[in-house]
């Protein structure tokens, strides 16, 4: 792929339903696909989890996380 790469993580509400997502797009001149997952993935997932917790999400409520 040439141009841009995207990475996103789901945001859950208090019922465990996905209600939003956060993500980023980077230029392929700066990142390769495997690099974006390693470099940016954990940070995006952590922020998505923090937002989810603020919305009342609890890990045991959701079936996928």
Phi, psi and omega in degrees: 000139181240135177120279184217155175234143180243149174218135182219159178223142181285152174244128183255152172260188184297341179270353184090004178277144174287124182242350181193180174211153171241150182198177178214157174233134179233156177282142181291347175285343180258330184222148166261164184304314182293332180287323180294322179295318182284318187276320185253335184305307182300323180293316178297319180295321179295317179294318178299320179293320179296319177296317180301314179298321178296335178271004177097004181291139173234136185310317184288343179284322183280141181276344186254355185228000000 
